[in-house]
Amino acid sequence: MRSKEEGFFWPTREQELLLKATLLKGEQAIVAWKSWAAAINFDQLDTGSQRLLPLLYRNLVNNNVQHPAINVYKGFCRMTWYKNSLIRHRITSVLRLLDAHNIPALLLKGAALVPLYYKDWALRPMNDFDLYVSKKDAFKAFNLLCQSGWKPVESMIDELDLLNRHSGTLIDASGIEFDLHWQVMHQSGQDNDISFIKSTEKMDFGGTSVSVLSHTDQLFHVLIHGARWNEVAPLRWVPDSMMILKAAGPLIDWKRLVNNGRAMCLIVPLIKTLLYLHEVFAAPIPETVIYNLKHLKPSFTERLEFLTNSKPRSILRDTSYLWFTHVRSSGAQSRVALVLGIPSFLRRFWKVPSENNLAVFLIRRLAKRIQQAKEKRLITQNNL
């Protein structure tokens, strides 16, 4: 199922042992933990694996394991609780600000997953948080946040951002970042977002009522977001998915989940991730769903998009990203129209002024990327 061409988001052998130690029970978890501990150099543990240590601590304690390393894992658990408490405070203040100005918000990713499924802010590290508002409220929300002390990481959003991007990042004086979305997902269009919003549920967050995705859409979001290359190994999609299935497995609408994948041309990552969870972690996925997934036939374009998203950042991957973003946002019905629309899309995406020559801009941008790649290789060689 996994191949060398599919990149870094699949766990390595050692990372898979760690995942088993955090998610399995009894002797299986203990054996996996001992095998993992014997196979790694803890002082050089990758960041993606470090993020799993709070959950490892809880699982080992629940399985009555006593070992000096437990106190080390406990330290990561306490640090996670502390950092998440700071982020939770900022989420609460942002939700109250938006609520006071009648801007409905939708909690996304970790900010929703922790209170809904983990039930403990010490178990899942968060580096930032994500909120969705509708496109009609995006400018108002962004300006309100800037007036209250948040600053855009790049620049103030404009109409072109609403057309070509799915979110904008803000940062506060303490360094906490959050992504303000006007699309639920990068790959989702207006019709997909309407479907997501119609199925949302309400929860209380710090005294403010806020929307969250349905259990089915939470699982879909986690699987699709996790199935792509990231500089830090995105291992959390595995425990996130298992936590959702553990808490709400019987409530998952599997037909809707698969239909979401079809509608958004994301069947490939859906098949890959669900089969992995079923085969490696015995995820409670109905056998009929597994059978149907194995017999789906994704298009060549879908397979190509998944393969390129599995690769580290490169000129080829970035070109592919731009192409598929253009395809999803253009609404063009023919390949000819798509190709002819590329120049105008690139101008919008990069905000190239109409008086500037697009070809010259692209050459300069390419030269800059090549130079950055050379500098990165040089730094890597010097560190060896």
BALUM-427178 format. One record per atom (N, C-alpha, C): residue in three letters; x negated, y negated, z negated. Coordinates in steps of 0.05 Angstrom, whole numbers, plus 5000, padded with zeros to 4 digits. Example, Ala and Ser with C-alpha at 12.3 -4.5 7.8 and 13.67 -1.06 7.14 Angstrom:
# residues 2
ALA473651144844
ALA475450904844
ALA473650664844
SER474350454858
SER472750214857
SER474249994843
//
This chain:
# residues 384
MET498350245000
MET500050005000
MET498349755000
ARG496149754984
ARG494349524983
ARG492049575002
SER491049355014
SER488749385031
SER486749155025
LYS484349195035
LYS482248995030
LYS482948735044
GLU484548755064
GLU485248505079
GLU487248335065
GLU488548445044
GLU490748305031
GLU489948125008
GLY487348105003
GLY486347894986
GLY486547924956
PHE486347694943
PHE485647684915
PHE487947704896
PHE490447684905
PHE492647684886
PHE493247964876
TRP492348174891
TRP492648444880
TRP490648484857
PRO491548604835
PRO489648654813
PRO487348834822
THR484948784811
THR482748974814
THR483349214796
ARG481549414797
ARG481849644780
ARG481849564750
GLU479949384743
GLU479849304715
GLU482249134707
GLN483148964725
GLN485548794718
GLN488048964716
GLU488149174732
GLU490449354730
GLU490449504704
LEU488149584694
LEU487949714668
LEU488949514646
LEU488149264649
LEU489049064629
LEU492049024630
LEU493149014654
LEU496048984657
LEU497449224644
LYS496349464648
LYS497649694636
LYS497449684605
ALA495249584595
ALA494849554566
ALA496849354555
THR497649154570
THR499548954561
THR502449034564
LEU503049214583
LEU505849264590
LEU506849544583
LEU505049734582
LEU505850004576
LEU506150044546
LYS507050274537
LYS507550324509
LYS505950564499
GLY505550584473
GLY504350814461
GLY501550884471
GLU501151144474
GLU498451244482
GLU497551144509
GLN499451104528
GLN498751004554
GLN497450724552
ALA498550554536
ALA497550284532
ALA494750294519
ILE494450464499
ILE491950474484
ILE489750584501
VAL490250794516
VAL488250914534
VAL487450704555
ALA489350564566
ALA488750354587
ALA487050134574
TRP487650054550
TRP486149844536
TRP483249934532
LYS482850174522
LYS480150274517
LYS478550294543
SER479850384564
SER478450404590
SER477750134600
TRP479549944597
TRP478949664606
TRP476649544590
ALA476749574563
ALA474749464546
ALA471949574552
ALA471849824560
ALA469349954566
ALA468249874593
ALA470049774611
ALA469249724638
ALA468449434643
ILE469049254624
ILE468648964630
ILE466548844610
ASN465448624619
ASN463848454601
ASN465648224592
PHE466448234567
PHE468448054557
PHE467547764559
ASP464947714556
ASP463947434558
ASP464147324586
GLN464547494606
GLN464847404633
GLN467647464644
LEU469547484627
LEU472347544635
LEU473447324652
ASP474647404674
ASP475847214693
ASP478247074680
THR478846834690
THR480946664679
THR483746804681
GLY484246934703
GLY486847074706
GLY487247284685
SER485147424678
SER485347634657
SER485547504629
GLN484147284625
GLN484347144599
GLN487247064593
ARG488746994614
ARG491546914610
ARG493247144599
LEU492347384602
LEU493947614593
LEU493247694564
LEU491247574553
LEU490347664526
LEU492447624504
PRO493947404504
PRO496047384484
PRO498047614485
LEU498847694509
LEU500747914512
LEU499448174504
LEU496848204510
LEU495348444502
LEU495348464471
TYR494748234458
TYR494748234429
TYR497448324418
ARG499648224428
ARG502248294417
ARG502748594422
ASN502048694445
ASN502648974451
ASN500949164433
LEU498449094429
LEU496749274412
LEU497649264383
VAL498449034374
VAL499449014346
VAL502049174344
ASN503749154364
ASN506249314363
ASN505749614364
ASN503449684375
ASN502749974376
ASN500850054353
ASN500649874332
ASN499149934308
ASN496149984312
VAL495049844332
VAL492249874338
VAL490649694319
GLN488549804306
GLN486849644289
GLN484049654300
HIS482949424306
HIS480249404318
HIS479249124315
PRO476649074311
PRO475548804309
PRO476348624332
ALA476648734356
ALA477348564379
ALA480048444377
ILE481848564361
ILE484548454358
ILE484448164349
ASN482648094331
ASN482447824321
ASN481547624343
VAL479947724362
VAL479247554385
VAL481647504402
TYR483147704408
TYR485647674424
TYR487547484409
LYS487647514383
LYS489447344367
LYS488747054370
GLY486146994372
GLY485246714377
GLY486346604402
PHE486446764424
PHE487546674449
PHE490546634446
CYS491846794430
CYS494746764425
CYS495346504411
ARG493746434391
ARG494146184376
ARG493545944394
MET491445964410
MET490845744428
MET493045694449
THR494245914459
THR496445894477
THR498845764464
TRP499445834439
TRP501745714425
TRP501245414422
TYR498845334415
TYR498145054411
TYR498444894437
LYS497244994459
LYS497344844484
LYS500144844495
ASN501645064492
ASN504345064502
ASN506144884486
SER505544844460
SER507144664444
SER506844374454
LEU504444304462
LEU504044034474
LEU505644004500
ILE505544214516
ILE507044194542
ILE510044194537
ARG510944364518
ARG513744374512
ARG514844104502
HIS513243964487
HIS513943694478
HIS514343504501
ARG512543524521
ARG512643344545
ARG515043424562
ILE515643684564
ILE517943774580
ILE520443654567
THR520643664541
THR523043564527
THR523343264532
SER521243114531
SER521442824535
SER522242764564
VAL521242914583
VAL521942874611
VAL524942944616
LEU525843164605
LEU528643244608
LEU530543034596
ARG529742924572
ARG531442714560
ARG531442464577
LEU529242394589
LEU529142154606
LEU530942194630
LEU530742424643
LEU532342464667
LEU535342484659
ASP535942614637
ASP538642644628
ASP539942374622
ALA538342194610
ALA539241924603
ALA539941764628
HIS538841834650
HIS539341694675
HIS541041864695
ASN542342054684
ASN544242224699
ASN542942364723
ILE540542464719
ILE539142614740
ILE539042904732
PRO540643074744
PRO540643364737
PRO537943484744
ALA536843654726
ALA534243774730
ALA534544084728
LEU532744214742
LEU532544504741
LEU529744584732
LEU529644744711
LEU527044834701
LEU526045064719
LEU523545064726
LEU522345264743
LEU519945404730
LYS519345634739
LYS516945784732
LYS516645824701
GLY514245774691
GLY513645844663
GLY515445704643
ALA516245454648
ALA517845304630
ALA520545434625
ALA521545584645
ALA524045734642
ALA523546024633
LEU521346144643
LEU520846424638
LEU520246474608
VAL518746294595
VAL518046334567
VAL520546344549
PRO522246144549
PRO524546154531
PRO526646364539
LEU526846434564
LEU528846624573
LEU528046914569
TYR525446974574
TYR524647254574
TYR522447324555
TYR520447154551
TYR518347214533
TYR519147164504
LYS520846964500
LYS521946894474
LYS519746814454
ASP517346744463
ASP515246674445
ASP513246504461
TRP512846254452
TRP511146064467
TRP508146134464
ALA507546334448
ALA504746414444
ALA503846634464
LEU505746744480
LEU505146974496
LEU504446924525
ARG505246694536
ARG504746634564
ARG503446364567
PRO500846354574
PRO499546094578
PRO500845934601
MET500945674597
MET501845494618
MET499845264622
ASN499145214647
ASN497244994652
ASN498744734658
ASP501244764667
ASP502944534674
ASP505844624673
PHE507644464683
PHE510444544685
PHE511744434710
ASP513944554717
ASP515344484742
ASP518244434737
LEU519244214750
LEU522044144749
LEU523044084777
TYR525544154782
TYR526744094808
TYR528943884804
VAL529043684822
VAL531243504824
VAL532043494854
SER534443414860
SER535343414887
SER533843194903
LYS533843214929
LYS532343014946
LYS533542744942
LYS536142724937
LYS537342454934
LYS536442324908
ASP535542484889
ASP534642374863
ASP531642364861
ALA530242454881
ALA527342484879
ALA525942214874
PHE526642014890
PHE525341744888
PHE525941624861
LYS528441634853
LYS529241524827
LYS527741664804
ALA527641924805
ALA526242074783
ALA523242014783
PHE522042004807
PHE519141954808
PHE518541674797
ASN520141474804
ASN519641204795
ASN520041184764
LEU522141314754
LEU522641314725
LEU520341434710
LEU519241654720
LEU517041784707
LEU514541614707
CYS514041474730
CYS511741294731
CYS512041064712
GLN514440964709
GLN515040744691
GLN514640824661
SER514941084656
SER514741184629
SER511941284622
GLY510041244640
GLY507241314633
GLY506041534650
TRP507641674665
TRP506441874683
TRP505241744708
LYS503141864719
LYS501941744743
LYS501741964765
PRO502241884790
PRO501942084812
PRO498942154815
VAL498442414819
VAL495742514823
VAL494642414850
GLU496342394870
GLU495442294896
GLU496542014902
SER499041994908
SER500241734914
SER503241754909
MET504541524909
MET507441524906
MET508741674930
ILE510841814925
ILE512141964946
ILE513641774965
ASP514041864990
ASP515641705009
ASP517341895025
GLU518741785045
GLU520641945061
GLU519242185075
LEU516742135083
LEU515242345097
LEU514642585078
ASP514142525053
ASP513742735033
ASP516242905030
LEU518542775029
LEU521042925026
LEU521543105050
LEU520543025074
LEU520943185098
LEU518943415099
ASN516543375091
ASN514343565097
ASN513243715073
ARG513843625049
ARG512643755026
ARG514943835007
HIS514243994987
HIS516444094970
HIS516243974942
SER514043834935
SER513643734908
SER511543514908
GLY511443364886
GLY509343174881
GLY508343214852
THR505743184848
THR504543234822
THR504042984806
LEU504842984781
LEU504342754763
LEU502642844739
ILE501342654727
ILE499642704704
ILE499942494683
ASP499842564657
ASP500142364636
ASP497342304624
ALA497342124604
ALA494842034593
ALA493242254579
SER494542464570
SER493242684557
SER492142894576
GLY492842864602
GLY491843054622
GLY493843274629
ILE496243274617
ILE498243464624
ILE499443394651
GLU499643594668
GLU500743554695
GLU503443694698
PHE505143584715
PHE507543724723
PHE508243664752
ASP509443864764
ASP510243844792
ASP513243774793
LEU513943554805
LEU516743484809
LEU517543584837
HIS519243784837
HIS520143904862
HIS522643764873
TRP522843754899
TRP525443684912
TRP526243914931
GLN524544124932
GLN525344384943
GLN524644584921
VAL526344784917
VAL525844984896
VAL523145134902
MET522745204927
MET520345334935
MET519245204960
HIS516645244965
HIS515445134989
HIS516845255014
GLN517645505012
GLN518745645036
GLN521745595039
SER523045475019
SER525945455020
SER526745205035
GLY529045225049
GLY530145005063
GLY532644905048
GLN534044725060
GLN536444605046
GLN538544815040
ASP539044995060
ASP541145195055
ASP540345385033
ASN537745465032
ASN536745635011
ASN537045504984
ASP536345244982
ASP536445104957
ASP539345084947
ILE541245034966
ILE544045014958
ILE544945284946
SER544045504958
SER544745764947
SER543545804919
PHE541045724916
PHE539745744889
PHE541345584869
ILE541945334875
ILE543245154856
ILE546045254849
LYS547545364868
LYS550145464862
LYS550145694842
SER547945834840
SER547846064823
SER546346014796
THR545745754791
THR544245694767
THR545945734742
GLU544545764719
GLU545845784693
GLU544745554676
LYS546045514653
LYS545145304634
LYS543745424610
MET541845274600
MET540645344574
MET539945084559
ASP539545114533
ASP538744884517
ASP535644874515
PHE534544644520
PHE531644614518
PHE531144364501
GLY530344404476
GLY529744174458
GLY532143984454
GLY534544094455
GLY536843934450
GLY538143824476
THR536943874499
THR538043784524
THR538944024541
SER541244004552
SER542244214570
SER540944194597
VAL539844414607
VAL538444404632
VAL539044664648
SER538944644674
SER539544874691
SER537045044694
VAL537545304698
VAL535445494704
VAL536445684726
LEU534645794742
LEU535445984762
LEU536846224750
SER538546364766
SER539746614757
SER537446824754
HIS538047034740
HIS536047244735
HIS534947354762
THR536847384781
THR536047484808
THR534147294821
ASP534747034821
ASP533146844835
ASP530546794820
GLN530546824793
GLN528046804778
GLN526147014787
LEU527147264790
LEU525447484798
LEU524347434827
PHE526147344844
PHE525247284872
PHE523047074872
HIS523446864857
HIS521546644856
HIS518846744846
VAL518846894825
VAL516347004813
VAL514847174833
LEU516347354846
LEU515047534865
LEU513847394889
ILE515247204900
ILE514247064924
ILE511946874916
HIS512246734894
HIS510146554885
HIS507546704878
GLY507846944868
GLY505447094859
GLY504047224882
ALA505447284904
ALA504347444926
ALA502847264946
ARG500847114936
ARG499146954954
ARG496546904940
TRP494446864956
TRP491846824944
TRP491746574927
ASN490246594905
ASN489746364888
ASN486946374878
GLU485746144873
GLU483046144863
GLU482746284836
VAL484846254819
VAL485046414795
VAL486946644800
ALA485946884795
ALA487547124802
ALA490347094790
PRO492447084807
PRO495247034797
PRO496547294787
LEU495347404766
LEU496347654755
LEU498947634740
ARG499647384732
ARG502047354715
ARG504647434729
TRP504547454756
TRP507047534769
TRP507947814760
VAL505947984752
VAL506648254743
VAL508148244716
PRO506948134695
PRO508448124670
PRO510947954672
ASP510847734687
ASP513247574690
ASP515547744701
SER514947894722
SER517048054735
SER518048274716
MET516148394701
MET516948614683
MET518648504660
MET517948264651
MET519548134629
MET522448084638
ILE522647984663
ILE525347934674
ILE526948194676
LEU525648404686
LEU526948654690
LEU527648784663
LYS525948754643
LYS526448864617
LYS528848734604
ALA529048464607
ALA531148314593
ALA533748314609
ALA533548314635
ALA535948274651
ALA536148464675
GLY534748694674
GLY534848884696
GLY537548954706
PRO539449024688
PRO542149104698
PRO543648874711
LEU542748624706
LEU544148394717
LEU543048304744
ILE540848434753
ILE539648354779
ILE541548434802
ASP542148244819
ASP543648294843
ASP541648364866
TRP541148624869
TRP539048704888
TRP539648634917
LYS542248644923
LYS543048574950
LYS542348274956
ARG542948104936
ARG542347824939
ARG539347784941
LEU537747924925
LEU534847904925
LEU533747954953
VAL534648184965
VAL533648254991
VAL534648065012
ASN537147975010
ASN538247785029
ASN536647515028
ASN535847435004
ASN534147195002
ASN531647235018
GLY530347465015
GLY527947525030
GLY528347515060
ARG530647625069
ARG531247615098
ARG531747335107
ALA533347185092
ALA534046915101
ALA531646725102
MET529646775085
MET527346605084
MET524846725098
CYS525346945112
CYS523147085126
CYS520847155107
LEU521547265083
LEU519647335063
LEU519947625054
ILE520747795072
ILE521148075066
ILE518548215059
VAL516348145073
VAL513848285068
VAL512848255040
PRO512548015029
PRO511748005001
PRO513648134981
LEU516248124988
LEU518248254971
LEU517848554971
ILE517448674994
ILE516948964995
ILE514449034980
LYS512248894985
LYS509648964974
LYS509748944943
THR510848734932
THR510848694903
THR512748884889
LEU515148924900
LEU517049104886
LEU516049394887
LEU514949484909
LEU513849754910
LEU511549784891
TYR509849584889
TYR507649594870
TYR508649624841
LEU510549464833
LEU511649474806
LEU512949744801
HIS514349854821
HIS515650114818
HIS513650334815
GLU511550334832
GLU509650564833
GLU507650554810
VAL506850314801
VAL504650294781
VAL505850264753
PHE508050124750
PHE509150064724
PHE511950174719
ALA512850344737
ALA515450474734
ALA517650264729
ALA517450044743
ALA519449824740
ALA522249934745
PRO524249854729
PRO526949964733
PRO528349844757
ILE527549934780
ILE528649854806
ILE530250094817
PRO532750054824
PRO534450284833
PRO533050424857
GLU533350694858
GLU532150844879
GLU533250774906
THR535750694907
THR536950614933
THR535550364943
VAL534850184925
VAL533449934933
VAL530650004944
ILE529250184930
ILE526550274938
ILE526750404966
TYR528650574970
TYR529050704996
TYR529450505018
ASN531250315013
ASN531850115033
ASN529449935039
LEU527949865018
LEU525549695022
LEU523549835040
LYS523150095036
LYS521250245051
LYS522050275081
HIS524550235087
HIS525550265114
HIS526050005128
LEU525449785114
LEU525749525128
LEU523449485147
LYS523949335169
LYS521949295190
LYS521548995194
PRO519648875178
PRO519148585181
PRO518048525209
SER518448275217
SER517448195243
SER514448155242
PHE513148145265
PHE510248095267
PHE509647825254
THR511347625259
THR510847355248
THR510847365218
GLU512647505205
GLU512747535176
GLU510247665166
ARG509447885179
ARG507048025170
ARG504547845173
LEU504447685194
LEU502147515198
LEU502047295177
GLU504347185170
GLU504446975149
GLU503547085122
PHE504447325116
PHE503647455091
PHE500647505090
LEU499547605112
LEU496747665113
LEU495047415110
THR495747195123
THR494246955121
THR494446825093
ASN496746855080
ASN497146755053
ASN495546915033
SER494747155041
SER493147325023
SER490147265024
LYS489447085042
LYS486547025046
LYS485746775030
PRO483146755022
PRO482146515010
PRO482446275029
ARG482446035018
ARG482645795035
ARG480445785056
SER481245725080
SER479445695102
SER480845515123
ILE479345445144
ILE480545285165
ILE482745455179
LEU482345715182
LEU484345885195
LEU486845905177
ARG486445945151
ARG488845965134
ARG490345705132
ASP488945475131
ASP490245225129
ASP491745165155
THR490645245178
THR492045215203
THR494545375204
SER494345625194
SER496745795192
SER498845675174
TYR497945565151
TYR499845435132
TYR501345215146
LEU499845045161
LEU501144825175
LEU503144925195
TRP502445135210
TRP504245235230
TRP506845335218
PHE506645495197
PHE509045615185
PHE510645395170
THR509345195159
THR510844975148
THR512444825170
HIS511144785192
HIS512444665215
HIS514844825225
VAL514445095227
VAL516545265236
VAL518945255217
ARG518445255190
ARG520545255171
ARG522044985170
SER520644765175
SER521844505171
SER522944385197
SER522144495220
SER522944355245
SER525744415254
GLY526744655249
GLY529444725259
GLY529444775288
ALA527144775302
ALA527044815331
ALA527945105337
GLN529345135359
GLN530345395367
GLN528645555387
SER526745415399
SER525045555419
SER522145505413
ARG520445685423
ARG517545655419
ARG516445415433
VAL517545355456
VAL516645115471
VAL517144865454
ALA519544845442
ALA520244615426
ALA518344595401
LEU517744825390
LEU515944835367
LEU513144725374
VAL512144825396
VAL509444735405
VAL509444445411
LEU511444345426
LEU511544065433
LEU511943885408
GLY513043995387
GLY513443835362
GLY511043825344
ILE508943975350
ILE506643985332
ILE505343705327
PRO504843545348
PRO503543285343
PRO505143105324
SER507743095328
SER509342915311
SER509443025282
PHE509543295280
PHE509443415253
PHE506843355239
LEU504543375252
LEU501943325240
LEU501743025232
ARG502842855248
ARG502842565241
ARG504442525215
ARG506742655213
ARG508442625189
ARG507042745165
PHE506042985169
PHE504843135146
PHE502442995134
TRP500742885151
TRP498342745142
TRP498642445141
LYS501042355148
LYS501642065147
LYS499641905164
VAL499241995188
VAL497441865207
VAL498941635220
PRO498041385217
PRO499441155229
PRO499641185259
SER501841085270
SER502341125298
SER500240995316
GLU498940785305
GLU496840655322
GLU494240805322
ASN493941005304
ASN491441165303
ASN491541395323
ASN489241465334
ASN489041685352
ASN489141945336
LEU491042115341
LEU491342365326
LEU488942555330
ALA487942565355
ALA485742745361
ALA483242655346
VAL482742395344
VAL480342295330
VAL480742365300
PHE483142325289
PHE483642385261
PHE483142675255
LEU484042855273
LEU483643145269
LEU480743225270
ILE479143105288
ILE476343165291
ILE474843075265
ARG475542845255
ARG474342745230
ARG475042925207
ARG477543005206
ARG478443185184
ARG477043455185
LEU476743555210
LEU475343815213
LEU472443795205
ALA471143575213
ALA468343535206
ALA467943525175
LYS469843385162
LYS469743365133
LYS470043635120
ARG471943805130
ARG472344075119
ARG469844245122
ILE468544225146
ILE466144385151
ILE463944295132
GLN463644035127
GLN461643935109
GLN462144035080
GLN464644025072
GLN465444115045
GLN464844415042
ALA465344565063
ALA464844855062
ALA461844915059
LYS460144755074
LYS457244785072
LYS456244725044
GLU457344505032
GLU456544425005
GLU457344634985
LYS459644754988
LYS460644954970
LYS458845204971
ARG458145284996
ARG456345514999
ARG453645464987
LEU452645214990
LEU450045144978
LEU450045154948
ILE452245064936
ILE452545064907
ILE452645354897
THR454145524912
THR454345814905
THR451545944906
GLN450045894928
GLN447446014931
GLN445545924908
ASN445745664900
ASN443945564880
ASN444645684852
ASN447145764849
ASN447945884823
ASN447346174821
LEU446546304843
LEU445946594842
LEU443346644828
//
